[in-house]
Amino acid sequence: MATLDGNLVSADDLLPLALTNLGHFTSMRVDADGSIRGLALHMERLVKDCKAVWGADLDTGRIREYVRQGLDGQSAPCVVRVTVYDPKVDMGHPADADEPHVMVSVRGAGAMPPQPLRAMSIPYERDLPEVKHVGLFGVLHARRAAQLAGFDDALFVGRDGHVSEGGTWNVGFVDESGTVVWPQAPVLPGVTMALLQQHAEHRIATVTVEQAKGMTAAFATNTSIGVRVITAIDETELPDDHPVLSQLRETYLSIPGETL
């Protein structure tokens, strides 16, 4: 079920989003107790991105109410997605769209921790990477190419040869000293990554593909999966049992959720 501004969404409501693909969103994992890790950061993202995409302010109190309504009767854990778009948007005159509306949709959540991930490095740079926007063609095309090659997902590499992020996740590494390394590159500032950076020692540095393959461990993060081990980058195998990976998972799960 999906709602638009608290009302059941119709096909006509969805057509502008499907045909123009202009909007932004955030996805939040709702735990069994109804709490959401990083809820305040998700709200900050929606406000920031709404200003960047629509030049408009967003009432987070209204967002929370729509999410509460969307979760009513839903079993948890689950993942709730908040998509902000203007149903009146026109492909020929997108500048006229300045009244964003809020769609809330809910889906089931997978088990945590998820299965390890095998990544294929692919040259790709997201449009406006600092915004969590709905323009997913390039991301999904890269993911499909990786899967057709026998991998689970794509690991993006910029024109400068530096690793940035994954299809729908941030990537982190563990170096020889046991320090967590986050790539210095244009990436989506993920909420899970931000929470881990607040609670775990780390450094930020440029990472080439070859350097990534030489790390002692690698992992992916997003709100749906928490911390997911990466066991291969291209043909290079990586361990799934590094103690820092366990520490990161425990750290993330120990962060208290916030209530709506």
C-alpha positions in Angstrom: 0.0 0.0 0.0 1.1 3.5 -0.8 -0.3 6.9 0.2 0.1 10.4 -1.1 -0.2 13.1 1.5 -2.0 10.6 3.7 -4.5 9.4 1.0 -4.4 6.2 -1.0 -2.3 6.8 -4.1 -3.9 6.4 -7.5 -2.4 5.5 -10.9 -2.9 9.0 -12.0 -0.9 10.2 -9.0 1.9 8.0 -9.9 2.1 8.7 -13.7 4.1 12.0 -13.3 6.7 10.3 -11.1 6.9 7.3 -13.5 7.1 9.4 -16.7 9.4 12.2 -15.5 11.4 10.4 -12.8 12.0 13.7 -10.9 12.0 13.5 -7.1 13.9 12.5 -4.1 13.4 10.0 -1.3 14.8 8.3 1.8 14.3 4.7 3.0 14.2 3.8 6.7 14.3 0.5 8.4 11.7 0.1 11.1 12.7 -2.4 13.8 10.4 -4.8 15.6 9.9 -2.3 18.4 8.8 0.4 15.9 11.9 2.5 16.3 14.1 3.8 13.5 17.9 4.3 13.8 19.0 7.7 12.5 15.4 9.0 12.1 16.6 12.6 12.7 19.2 12.2 10.0 16.6 10.9 7.6 14.4 13.9 8.3 17.4 16.2 7.8 18.1 14.5 4.4 14.5 15.1 3.3 14.6 18.7 4.2 18.0 19.3 2.6 17.1 17.5 -0.6 13.7 19.1 -0.9 15.4 22.5 -0.9 18.0 21.3 -3.5 15.4 19.6 -5.8 12.3 21.8 -5.4 13.5 25.0 -3.8 10.9 24.3 -1.1 10.7 23.8 2.6 9.4 20.5 4.1 7.5 20.1 7.3 9.1 17.1 9.1 6.2 16.9 11.5 3.9 16.3 8.6 6.3 13.7 7.3 6.3 11.8 10.6 2.5 11.8 10.7 2.3 10.4 7.1 4.9 7.7 8.0 3.0 6.8 11.2 -0.2 6.5 9.1 1.6 4.4 6.5 2.9 2.0 9.1 -0.5 1.5 10.8 -1.3 -2.2 10.6 2.1 -3.1 9.0 4.2 -5.8 10.6 7.8 -5.0 11.6 10.6 -5.1 10.8 9.9 -3.3 7.6 11.3 -0.6 5.3 9.3 2.6 4.8 10.2 4.8 1.9 9.3 8.5 1.8 9.3 9.9 -1.8 8.9 13.6 -2.4 7.7 14.7 -5.8 5.3 17.1 -7.5 2.4 15.3 -9.2 1.9 18.4 -11.5 5.4 18.2 -12.9 5.7 18.6 -16.7 8.6 17.3 -18.7 8.7 20.4 -20.8 8.5 22.8 -17.9 10.1 21.3 -14.8 10.9 24.7 -13.4 7.1 25.2 -12.8 7.0 22.3 -10.4 7.4 23.8 -6.9 4.7 22.1 -4.8 6.2 18.8 -3.6 3.9 16.1 -2.2 4.8 13.2 0.0 4.3 9.5 -0.9 4.9 6.8 1.7 5.3 3.2 0.8 6.2 0.2 2.9 7.9 -3.1 2.1 9.2 -6.1 4.1 12.7 -6.0 5.6 15.3 -8.7 5.0 17.1 -10.5 7.8 20.1 -9.0 9.5 22.9 -9.6 9.0 22.4 -10.1 5.2 24.3 -12.6 3.1 27.8 -11.5 2.0 28.1 -9.4 -1.2 30.3 -9.9 -4.2 31.0 -6.6 -6.1 32.2 -5.9 -9.6 34.0 -2.6 -10.2 32.2 -0.5 -12.9 33.1 3.0 -14.1 30.1 5.2 -13.1 29.4 8.5 -11.4 25.9 9.4 -10.2 24.2 12.6 -11.2 24.1 15.0 -8.2 25.5 12.3 -5.8 24.8 14.4 -2.7 21.1 14.0 -3.2 19.2 10.8 -2.8 17.1 11.2 -5.9 14.9 8.8 -7.8 17.1 8.8 -11.0 18.1 5.2 -10.7 18.6 4.1 -14.4 22.4 4.3 -14.3 22.6 2.6 -10.9 20.3 -0.3 -11.9 21.9 -0.6 -15.3 25.3 -1.0 -13.6 23.8 -3.5 -11.1 22.3 -5.5 -13.9 25.6 -5.6 -15.7 27.4 -6.8 -12.5 24.7 -9.5 -12.0 24.9 -10.7 -15.5 28.7 -11.1 -15.0 28.1 -13.3 -11.9 28.3 -10.7 -9.1 25.7 -9.3 -6.7 26.2 -5.6 -7.3 28.3 -2.8 -8.8 31.1 -0.9 -7.0 31.4 2.5 -8.7 34.7 3.9 -9.8 35.0 7.5 -10.9 36.9 8.9 -13.9 39.8 9.7 -11.5 40.1 5.9 -10.7 38.9 6.3 -7.2 36.2 4.1 -5.6 33.1 6.0 -4.5 30.1 3.9 -3.5 27.9 1.0 -4.5 24.6 0.9 -6.3 22.4 1.7 -3.3 25.0 1.6 -0.5 28.1 3.2 0.9 31.3 1.2 1.0 33.9 1.1 3.7 37.2 -0.8 4.1 39.4 -2.0 6.9 43.1 -1.3 6.4 46.1 -3.3 7.7 46.1 -1.4 11.0 42.4 -2.3 11.6 41.2 1.2 10.9 38.0 1.8 9.0 38.5 3.7 5.8 35.7 5.5 4.0 36.4 6.7 0.5 36.9 10.3 -0.2 34.8 10.8 -3.2 31.5 12.4 -4.4 29.0 10.0 -2.7 25.6 10.0 -1.2 26.0 10.8 2.5 24.3 7.7 3.8 22.6 7.7 7.2 24.1 4.3 8.3 27.5 5.5 7.3 27.0 8.7 9.3 25.9 6.8 12.3 29.0 4.5 12.2 31.2 7.5 11.7 29.8 9.0 14.9 30.4 5.8 16.9 33.5 4.1 15.4 37.1 5.3 14.8 37.7 5.9 11.1 39.6 7.9 8.5 38.5 9.3 5.1 40.9 8.8 2.2 41.0 8.3 -1.5 40.9 4.6 -2.4 41.8 3.2 -5.9 40.4 -0.1 -7.1 43.7 -1.8 -6.5 44.0 -0.3 -3.0 40.5 -1.5 -2.3 41.4 -5.0 -3.3 44.4 -4.8 -1.0 42.4 -4.0 2.1 42.0 -6.6 4.8 38.2 -6.4 4.7 35.4 -4.5 3.0 31.7 -3.8 3.7 28.6 -2.1 2.5 26.2 0.0 4.5 22.6 1.2 4.1 19.5 1.5 6.3 18.0 -1.8 4.9 21.1 -4.0 5.4 23.0 -2.3 8.2 26.6 -3.6 7.7 27.0 -6.2 4.9 30.3 -7.9 4.3 31.8 -7.7 0.9 33.7 -10.9 0.1 34.9 -10.1 -3.4 35.9 -7.1 -5.5 36.2 -8.4 -9.1 38.4 -11.4 -9.0 39.9 -10.6 -5.6 38.5 -12.5 -2.6 38.2 -10.8 0.8 37.6 -12.3 4.2 34.1 -12.4 5.8 35.4 -12.9 9.4 37.5 -9.9 10.2 36.9 -8.9 13.8 36.4 -5.2 12.8 33.4 -6.3 10.7 31.8 -7.9 13.8 32.5 -4.8 15.8 30.9 -2.6 13.2 27.8 -4.8 13.2 27.6 -4.7 17.0 28.2 -1.0 17.1 25.4 -0.3 14.6 22.9 -2.6 16.3 23.7 -1.0 19.7 22.7 2.4 18.4 19.2 3.1 19.9 16.4 3.8 17.5 14.2 6.9 17.6 10.5 6.8 17.8 8.2 8.6 15.3 
